[in-house]
Amino acid sequence: MYAIVETGGKQYRVQEGDVIRVERLAVEDGEAVVLDKVLLVGQDDGVLVGTPYLQGASVSASVVTSGKGDKVIVFKYKSKKNYRRLRGHRQLFTDIRIDGITAGA
């Protein structure tokens, strides 16, 4: 059984036992989280597709860790104009482990 869930403006294909890195969730390490924006659930007997979300479907997960990603350098430059801007960015993330998938109607 697998599901496609939406969190943080992105969509992820998940199965039970997967560990995925999502945008930062306001949850402490070790706590449980329920993802209720389920777009699709695939089972042995077929596929359930939502419009846009499946009613009653949810994915339960637990938070493994949170942190900051690798630094990304943003360098703006215009030739012959003495214009240079250097910025760094580290995106916040949360790693979650998928514990179970509940299919809706």
Secondary structure, DSSP 8 states (H G I E B T S, - for coil): -EEEEEETTEEEEEETT-EEEEE--S--TT-EEEE--EEEEEETTEEEE-SSS-TT-EEEEEEEEEEE---EEEEEEETTTTEEEEEEE--EEEEEEEEEEE---
